[in-house]
Every structure is written in structure tokens, then in C-alpha cells.
Amino acid sequence: TTGPSYPLLRRLSRLTQPARASQAAPTRPEASHSLDRIVRNRSMSTLGLASAHRAAHVAPRGANLRRPSSAAKRRAPPPLSQRRPRAVAVDASVDSRTQADFDALWAWLGSEGVDVSKVSPAMVDSAPGGRGWGLVAAEDIGGGDAVLAIPRSLWMTVDTALASPIGAHCGDEAGWIAVALQLLHERSIGEKSRWAAYVNALPAQLDAPLFWSADEVAELTGTQLLDAAAGYDSYVRGTWARLKESAFDADPNVFPSDAFDEASFLWAFGILRSRCQAPMDQGADIALVPGLDMANHSGLSSQTWTLNNGGVAAVFGGGGGGGSMLLRTEKGAKGLVAAGTEVFMNYGQRKIDNQLALDYGFTDAFASRPGYVLGPIAVPESDPNCFDKMDVLEVAGLKEAPSFVLRAFEDPEPELRVFMRLLNLKGEDSFLLEAIFRQEAWGLVSEPVSRLNEQEACGTMINGCEEALRGYATRVEDDRRVAEDPGVGHRLRLAARVRMGEKQALEDALGFFSGVEARLDSMEYYQERRLRSLNLLDKDGNSTYDPFQDTMA
């Protein structure tokens, strides 16, 4: 295979460019958690994602990231292996919450005017790594009916954070930081908090890889899930160190050290990542919605949170104005839910297994979606046509550094092939980047440009997939054996399923682009298409030019 014109799939930290300077990840502390240490001490998978969840994606979506000061870096925390903070889970299957905690939550919601008659909280799956607590229909519910509506007045939002005692210290912070700090404040004041019943019903231990032990994390070696979790770890700890220097130490009365320690801040981050759902999961709109966030995920459900902004529909069953967030059953007979049956929602219909594992600590038990996220990928600044290619991406409606999902058992999305051609466009083919073609350039490269360009576009993906696959420490048959062994801990089974899913997606992509490469000689390229459009080639690819007929005479 001829090598690609750009080593696209080498270590992404040297290739990808943040979309905006404000989204650059903070500097890593000198001493870091085992997640980050493991990533730095091994060869990162070349397709690996210190990407789809780096920079703008490592925090609840839309956050503005900041760099910790040099002083904060000098006071970096010890590795996780040297301490056992109370808020970080060793095993999330140990859940101290009881039915009484959830009954109190439902009583509080009812006292605030919420109609809680259709669903009630219950333990639905107590197995280690299982769904735990969820929402169960208290009566038969019809298709398309609202099962629960929570008014905006009960949400924990950026506005409620700014109005709280910690508000003076987070006016310039990203939305998720403000809500996280309010959550810790409400937890610190206990029963004095308006949200006491809600906070008491939140899990004290979380199961996402961010909270795994070093031995458990080692099972993720080679995966982009490990890269992403390490990005979380480094970013959140760096943010905490900056806040400790700028706010916590300066005002200990508002930020008592035992309530705003690093472990508690990590816990608050994990709560937001696992409980904030679209459309209230990013930027200044991020919000915790009590009660509604108890619905468990099912890939077989198509239902998501629905925002009603005021009016009768917004407050019906929801106690108060200002809009509400609700969850409905699916329309028609498919949405009928019998009393005693669990009510599900979908945390993201296009999310793949390692994305669910990253934030929630599970993969979809009902509809597995193995895959691999490639990107964000930027055109290297060293490319002499960098700015022209960025213009083409902008005209096509793509980001400067787009991301693509490789899904197992599916062909890669067409946009990925087009992007690879654009990225490898050079030499004689680069005339397509001239300004006269700017509006149609993306369309022109949506089909093969030249044999060399197509070969290098395929080579970029083939070489990258092969190198990424070499980064895994286990074989697929080993992963399958662990994933199917009920005697193995649920985190080890999860790690095995993630490894299998990522490998399957990479192998399928490798097979696809290898197949394309094998057909290079039978493809029609830009020049042939252009000549045919001018009737200068016949159906067999032969020239139709006749100098005795096609003359000026």
C-alpha cells in the first residue's frame, strides 16, 4: 500500500487542532491520576480518542475550558492509588440508598405541584453493574402520554447557581462548573437545602471509568475509552486545582474544604455527565432535572426529554410556570406501558458503546452499538493548501476539525471518504481547490479524484486502522470469553465488550477501505468524468475525438 500523503492517524495529540483557542485543554498537573499516567506511559492508539472527548467534549458540552496556573500545577494531587477519597467509587454496586430516600424525593416533588401519580421510583436491577434504580409505571400509561413533567422552578441551573451563596465566585465560569459547585453547596448544607431530597437520592458512588481503580483501568489498555477517560481525569483535576487557588482557598466559609475537595468535585462532574440529558446537557443551558433523570436508558426506546417553554402544555401536571421538561411514552400501541413495567428513555440514539461506557459505566444491554469515534481531525497547518481546504469544509457546512463514527457492521459514512480525499488532495489534483471551484469543491471530491489520491485516502485509513488494532493488549477471542463469563466482575466484562466493539469497528473499516483499494483500476476518476461530460469519451472509455471532423473548417 502506498503511504498516505499525511500521517493522519498518528498520535492525535500531534495532529488535531482545537476548533477555538478557548477550548484548549488545561495543562496536566505534574502528578496525575492513574488514568492519565497509564495513557502517557503507553503508545496511544493512533485513531485513539484523546479526541471526540478532548477539548470541547471533555466537559459537559459547550463548556469553556481554562488552564490551571503554575501554582496550581505545583500543588497537584497525588495519584489515585495513594488515596481513597470518600466520593470516588470502588464498586458502584454498593448502593446505600433506600426506598425511603426515593419516597422522600417523590413526596418533595408532589409538594411542589408535580403530578407523580403515573410513575414511581423502584429498584429495577440490583445485579452488580445493573440498572439499579429506575422509574416504574404506577398505572397503565397510554402511548404518547406524558409520564412525568418537572417545572423549570425545580431544576438546578446556572441561574440557580448564580443566585446561591457560591454565585459570586462562578459568574465567569463555564455553565457546568457553576452547576457542579451549586450541587456541592447544596450537599454541604444538608437538610437546609431546598434540594435536600433530591441530593439525598443521588448515588454516592459512580461506575464510569473515571472512578475505576488502576487495575480496572488497565483492562482498557489500547482503547480510545481509556484515552477519553484520561482526558476527563486530567481536565477535571486541573479545573479543581485552578478553582482551589482562585476561589476555595480565598473563601473557606463559602467553600468548606471537606465539601469542595478534589474527590467531591470529581463526583459532581460525574453526576452531571451521567444525569444531564439533551437539550439541557451543554453550555449555559445545562441543568439537573430532579426525578426525570431517574429514567434508565434503552436502545430500543426512541424517547428523549422534551422541553416545553411556557403555556398550558408546559405547566399541565407540572406545578408552576416558566416551562417544564417532560418524558413521554412512544406514540401508538408501541408506547403502551402496563402498570409495574419500567419506563425507559434513550440517552442518545446514535451513541456507540464506548460513549455510553465513558459517561454511564455501561454498554447497551438491549441494543449493542459497537463503534469507534475518529476525530476531531483538522487539516495539518503544514499542508500548503491548509486554508483552502478549511474553506472547502466551511462551505460544505462541516467543522474545521470534523469527527466521524466508525460503526461495526456498517460501511463508513460517505463524508469520511470525501474528507479523506480532501485531506490527501495535493499536486496536480489541487487545482480543485482554486477559488473558482470553491462552491462545488466538496461535491467534486465526493467521487474519486485520481488514482493516486484515492489510493492515499484509502492508505490513510488502512494504515491507521492497522496501527490502532496493534495497540490492544488482548485478542478478540480472549475478550469474548471474559465478556461472557458471569463469574467475572462487571467492570471487567464491560472493558471486554468495549475492546471487542472498538476492534470490530476498526476491522470492518479496514476491510472496507482495503476493498476500495482493490478496485482502484476499475474506478472512473475526475478527468474521465469530465471528458465524458463533454462527449469526448465513449461508454468504453475511448476518445471520440476525430481531427477530420472536429476542426475549425
Buried (B, 14 or more C-beta within 10 A) or exposed (E): BEEBBBBBBBBBEEBBBBBEEEBBBBBBBEBBBBBBBBBEEBEBBBBBBBBBBBBBBBBBBBBBBBBBBEEBBEBBBEBBEEEEBEBBBEBBBEBEBEEEBBBBBBEBBEEBBBBBEBBBBBBBBEEBBBBBBBBBBBEEBEBBBBBBBBBBBBBBBBBBBBEBBBBEBBEEBBBBBBBBBBBBBBBBBEEEBBBBBBBBBBBBBBBBBBBBBBEBBBBBBBBBBBBBBBBBBBBBBBBBBBBBBBBBEEBEEBBBEEBBBBBBBBBBBBBBBBBBBEBBBBBBBBBBBBBBBBBBBBBEBBBBBBBBEEEEBBBBBBBBEEBBBBBBBBEEEEBBBEEEEBBBBBBBEEBBBBBBBBBBBBBBEEEBBBBBBBBBBBBBEEBEBBEBBBBBBEEBEBBBBBBBBBBBEBEBEEBBBBBBBBBBBBEEBBEBBEEEBBEEBBEBBBBBBBEBBBBBBBBBBBBBBBBBBEBBEBEBEBBBEBBEEEEBBBBBBBBBBBBBBBBBBBBBBBEBBBEBBEEBEEEEBBEBBEBBEEEBBEEEEEEEEEEEEEEEE
